[in-house]
């Protein structure tokens, strides 16, 4: 299929990368889509090809020959995280993914749910349930996923260190020194733990990584370190944003909130719809290492290709009334976790976290409502529009009488 390149000049209005205060990203993406499924825009000051259709974004995820994931991750994450599976291609990627996959099989999620996810969510709710009000971002969504990853890895670190590392490790482009410092601290702790797990494995994720074997091969220490350095920020930052987006969607759509509250069986579908309606990774940049003609589009060497996940997830050719948040949509094949060889390895864990957290919050906080919803909105974080979520979710609810623990 051939496609005519359509050049759209947004240079006097917005920069799709750096304008984190963009009032309505979705409206802007709709406007871009009107000009074509692939348009030229600015992204952090550079000319880039923005893909806005579900078809093209899906194909870009799957086309490792022309738009390899590794080319961009080698520039943005490898300097501080090391050679992670994001930076690998072909047989090396397949082999290393196979080595770490056992820790993320869907069948292990129920055990995580009962032993880690729900208890941690209850612990956090215990700290504010008696007040009848809270900021769910500051007191729950930002903390919960980092603690989950820390507990899965079996880290003994203090919660403040866990949160700082999770934030700093993904902040390399904006704060390289802070990212490297956190990487060194985190790796120092990992080295001690991995050495101990190789001698005496436990039931945590580091033990699984330290003992995993495929075709007689085990992960070397640095492979485990780099994977943990990737898992930590990827699992913490994106999940906290996804959880905030889901709660914002439900609390600003009363009919959908009542639907999920009244039928616990819809909570998993609410998670899927939240990921479609407002994915935590809205825009994902890739680099084209070699000049090519992709889908009939001339793409120069080194050109950025921005995968418009938020646009693809609201493509009207795929979803009816795409801007509507509807937990009965039953749309499970969204692009929130990507597609192709680099499909998110932790997608099952993320879904389990989101559903567990949602269930605890709904069960523990009756009458939950957003305070001044007109002042709350989804915006970019870390200095751009790529990662998005609410920076605050002030809520009120009915405080329990005579007890701070309703379990």
C-alpha positions in Angstrom: 0.0 0.0 0.0 1.3 3.4 -1.0 0.6 6.6 1.0 1.2 10.2 0.1 3.2 12.1 2.7 1.2 15.1 4.0 3.2 17.8 5.7 1.4 19.6 8.5 3.1 22.7 10.0 2.4 23.0 13.7 5.6 24.8 14.4 3.9 28.1 15.3 1.5 26.4 17.7 2.8 23.4 19.6 5.7 20.9 19.8 4.3 17.4 20.2 7.2 16.5 22.4 8.0 19.3 24.7 4.7 21.0 25.2 3.6 19.2 28.4 0.9 21.8 29.0 -0.9 21.0 25.8 -4.6 21.8 26.6 -6.1 18.9 24.6 -3.7 16.4 23.1 -6.6 14.3 21.7 -8.2 17.2 19.8 -4.8 18.1 18.3 -4.3 14.4 17.3 -7.7 14.4 15.7 -6.8 17.6 13.7 -3.5 16.0 12.6 -5.3 12.8 11.5 -7.6 15.0 9.3 -4.5 15.8 7.2 -3.3 12.2 6.9 -2.5 9.0 8.8 1.1 10.1 8.7 2.1 13.8 9.0 5.2 15.7 9.6 5.3 17.6 12.9 7.8 18.8 15.5 8.9 16.6 18.4 11.2 18.2 20.9 12.2 20.7 18.2 13.0 18.1 15.6 11.1 17.3 12.5 9.3 13.9 13.0 6.8 11.7 11.2 3.7 11.3 13.4 1.6 8.2 12.8 -2.1 8.7 13.8 -3.9 5.6 12.5 -4.3 2.3 14.3 -3.1 0.5 11.2 0.1 2.4 10.8 1.0 2.5 14.5 0.5 -1.3 14.6 2.6 -1.9 11.6 5.4 0.4 12.9 5.5 -1.6 16.2 5.9 -4.8 14.2 8.4 -3.6 11.6 11.7 -4.2 13.3 13.6 -4.1 10.0 12.8 -0.5 9.2 11.8 1.1 12.6 13.7 -1.0 15.2 12.9 -0.3 18.8 16.6 -0.8 19.7 17.7 2.2 17.7 15.9 4.7 19.9 16.4 2.9 23.2 20.2 2.8 22.7 20.1 6.6 22.7 17.5 7.2 25.5 17.8 4.4 28.0 21.0 2.3 27.4 23.4 5.0 28.8 21.9 4.6 32.3 19.9 1.3 32.3 22.4 -0.8 30.4 21.8 -3.2 27.5 18.2 -4.1 28.3 15.9 -6.2 26.1 14.6 -2.9 24.7 18.1 -2.4 23.1 18.2 -5.9 21.6 17.2 -7.3 18.3 16.7 -10.6 16.6 18.0 -13.8 18.2 19.6 -11.9 21.1 16.3 -10.3 22.0 14.4 -13.6 21.6 16.9 -15.5 23.9 16.9 -12.9 26.6 13.2 -12.4 26.6 12.8 -16.1 27.0 15.0 -16.1 30.0 13.0 -13.4 31.9 9.5 -14.4 30.6 8.9 -17.1 33.3 8.6 -14.4 36.0 5.7 -12.7 34.0 3.6 -15.6 32.9 -0.2 -14.9 33.3 -0.6 -17.9 35.5 1.6 -16.4 38.2 -0.6 -13.3 38.5 -3.2 -14.8 41.0 -0.4 -15.5 43.5 0.9 -11.9 43.1 -2.7 -10.7 43.5 -3.3 -12.4 46.8 0.1 -12.1 48.4 1.3 -8.7 47.3 -1.1 -6.5 45.2 -4.2 -6.3 47.4 -2.4 -6.2 50.8 -0.2 -3.3 49.6 -3.2 -1.4 48.3 -4.9 -1.9 51.7 -1.8 -0.7 53.5 -1.9 2.6 51.6 -5.6 3.1 52.0 -5.3 2.5 55.8 -3.1 5.6 56.0 -5.9 8.0 54.8 -9.3 6.2 54.9 -10.1 7.6 58.4 -9.9 11.2 57.0 -12.6 11.1 54.5 -10.4 12.9 51.9 -7.1 12.4 50.1 -5.1 13.2 47.1 -5.1 9.8 45.4 -2.0 10.7 43.2 0.2 11.8 46.1 -1.1 9.2 48.6 -1.8 6.2 46.4 -1.2 6.0 42.6 2.4 7.4 42.7 3.4 5.2 45.6 1.6 1.9 44.9 3.3 0.6 41.7 6.8 1.4 43.0 6.1 -0.5 46.2 4.8 -3.4 44.2 7.9 -3.6 42.1 10.1 -3.3 45.2 8.2 -6.1 46.9 8.3 -8.3 43.8 12.1 -7.9 43.6 12.4 -8.5 47.3 14.1 -5.1 48.0 14.7 -4.1 51.6 15.2 -0.5 50.6 13.2 2.3 52.3 10.0 3.4 50.4 11.5 6.9 49.7 14.5 5.3 48.0 12.3 3.0 46.0 10.2 6.0 44.7 13.3 8.1 44.0 15.0 5.4 42.0 11.9 4.6 40.0 11.5 8.3 39.0 15.2 9.1 38.3 16.1 6.0 36.2 13.7 7.1 33.5 14.7 10.8 33.7 18.1 10.4 32.0 17.5 12.8 29.1 16.5 15.6 31.6 18.8 14.8 34.5 21.7 12.5 33.4 23.6 12.8 36.6 20.6 12.1 38.9 19.8 9.1 36.7 23.3 7.7 36.9 23.5 8.3 40.7 20.2 6.4 41.2 21.4 3.6 38.9 24.6 3.2 40.9 22.7 3.1 44.2 20.2 0.6 42.8 22.8 -1.6 41.2 24.8 -1.7 44.4 21.8 -3.1 46.3 21.0 -5.5 43.4 24.5 -7.0 43.4 24.2 -8.0 47.1 20.7 -9.4 46.6 21.5 -11.4 43.4 24.6 -13.0 45.0 22.5 -14.1 47.9 19.6 -15.4 45.7 22.0 -17.5 43.6 23.1 -19.3 46.8 19.7 -19.5 48.5 16.7 -18.7 46.1 13.5 -17.4 47.6 10.1 -16.8 46.0 10.8 -13.3 44.7 11.4 -12.1 41.2 15.2 -11.7 41.7 15.3 -15.4 42.6 13.4 -16.3 39.5 15.8 -14.3 37.4 18.9 -15.7 39.1 17.8 -19.3 38.5 16.0 -19.1 35.2 17.5 -21.3 32.5 16.8 -21.6 28.7 18.7 -24.2 26.6 21.2 -24.5 29.4 21.9 -20.8 29.6 21.4 -18.6 32.6 21.3 -14.8 33.0 24.6 -13.2 33.9 24.6 -10.7 36.8 24.7 -7.6 34.5 21.8 -9.0 32.5 19.8 -9.3 35.7 20.9 -5.8 36.8 19.9 -4.2 33.5 16.6 -6.0 33.4 15.8 -4.8 37.0 16.9 -1.3 36.1 14.4 -1.4 33.2 11.6 -3.1 35.1 11.8 -0.6 38.0 10.9 2.7 36.2 8.9 1.1 33.5 6.7 -0.8 35.9 6.4 2.1 38.4 6.0 5.2 36.3 3.7 3.9 33.5 1.5 2.0 35.9 1.1 4.9 38.3 0.0 7.1 35.3 -2.3 4.4 34.0 -4.0 4.1 37.4 -4.4 7.8 37.7 -5.9 8.0 34.2 -8.3 5.2 35.0 -9.5 6.8 38.2 -9.9 10.2 36.5 -12.0 8.6 33.8 -14.3 6.8 36.2 -14.6 9.9 38.6 -15.5 12.2 35.7 -18.0 9.7 34.2 -20.5 9.1 36.9 -22.6 6.5 35.0 -19.5 4.4 34.3 -18.4 4.7 37.9 -21.8 3.5 39.1 -21.6 0.6 36.5 -18.3 -0.6 37.8 -19.2 -0.1 41.5 -22.4 -2.1 41.1 -20.8 -4.9 39.1 -17.3 -6.1 40.1 -17.2 -8.2 37.0 -16.8 -5.1 34.9 -13.6 -4.0 36.7 -11.2 -5.8 34.4 -13.0 -4.2 31.4 -12.8 -0.8 33.0 -9.0 -1.3 33.2 -8.9 -2.1 29.4 -11.1 0.8 28.5 -9.0 3.1 30.7 -5.8 2.0 28.9 -7.5 2.6 25.5 -9.1 5.9 26.4 -6.0 7.5 28.0 -2.9 5.3 27.7 0.0 6.3 30.0 2.4 6.3 27.0 0.6 8.6 24.5 3.4 9.1 22.0 6.4 6.8 21.6 9.3 8.0 19.5 11.4 5.7 17.3 14.4 6.4 15.2 14.8 5.1 11.6 18.5 4.2 11.3 18.6 3.9 7.5 16.9 6.0 4.8 13.9 4.1 3.4 10.6 4.3 1.8 8.1 3.0 4.4 4.5 2.5 3.2 5.4 4.7 0.2 6.7 7.5 2.5 10.3 8.7 2.0 11.9 8.6 5.5 15.4 10.1 5.8 18.1 8.5 7.8 17.9 9.4 11.5 14.3 10.6 11.1 12.1 10.3 14.2 8.9 8.4 13.8 6.4 9.1 16.6 4.0 6.3 17.2 0.7 8.0 18.2 -0.6 5.4 20.6 -3.2 7.8 21.9 -4.4 8.5 18.4 -4.4 4.9 17.4 -6.5 4.0 20.4 -9.1 6.5 19.4 -9.1 5.8 15.7 -12.7 6.0 14.5 -12.1 3.4 11.8 -11.5 0.9 14.6 -13.6 2.2 17.6 -17.2 3.5 17.5 -17.5 6.8 19.3 -13.8 6.6 20.2 -13.8 9.6 22.5 -16.4 8.1 24.7 -15.3 6.3 27.9 -17.4 3.1 28.0 -16.5 0.1 30.2 -18.9 -2.0 28.2 -16.9 -1.5 25.0 -15.0 -4.7 25.5 -12.0 -3.5 23.5 -9.0 -5.7 24.6 -6.7 -5.4 21.6 -5.5 -1.8 22.2 -2.0 -0.6 21.7 -1.4 0.6 25.2 1.3 -2.1 25.7 2.5 -1.9 22.1 2.6 -4.8 19.6 5.1 -7.0 17.9 8.4 -8.4 19.3 8.7 -5.7 21.9 5.2 -6.1 23.3 5.3 -5.1 27.0 6.6 -8.1 29.0 4.9 -6.8 32.1 1.4 -6.2 30.6 -0.2 -9.0 32.7 1.4 -7.6 35.9 0.3 -4.1 35.1 -3.3 -5.2 34.4 -3.3 -7.2 37.7 -2.0 -4.1 39.6 -4.6 -1.8 38.1 -7.5 -4.2 38.8 -6.4 -4.9 42.3 -5.9 -1.2 43.1 -9.3 -0.3 41.6 -11.1 -3.0 43.6 -9.6 -2.0 46.9 -10.3 1.7 46.3 -13.9 1.1 45.3 -14.5 -1.3 48.2 -12.8 0.8 50.9 -13.9 4.4 49.9 -17.7 4.5 49.7 -19.1 7.7 48.1 -15.8 8.4 46.3 -16.0 11.7 44.4 -13.6 14.1 42.7 -13.2 17.5 44.3 -13.4 20.4 41.9 -13.1 18.2 38.8 -12.8 21.2 36.5 -9.4 21.9 38.1 -8.1 18.4 37.4 -6.9 17.2 34.0 -4.6 14.8 32.3 -1.2 16.4 31.3 2.3 15.5 30.3 5.0 14.5 32.8 8.8 14.5 32.7 8.8 17.6 30.5 6.8 16.3 27.5 3.5 14.9 26.2 4.8 11.3 25.7 3.9 10.2 29.3 0.6 11.5 30.6 -1.5 11.4 33.7 -3.2 13.6 36.3 -0.8 15.4 38.7 -3.4 15.4 41.4 -6.7 13.6 42.2 -8.3 15.3 45.3 -11.2 13.2 46.5 -13.7 13.0 49.3 -15.5 9.8 50.5 -17.3 8.5 53.6 -14.9 7.9 56.4 -15.5 4.6 58.4 -16.8 5.0 61.9 -14.7 3.6 64.7 -12.2 1.8 62.5 -9.4 2.6 60.0 -9.4 -0.9 58.6 -12.5 -2.3 56.9 -10.9 -5.6 55.6 
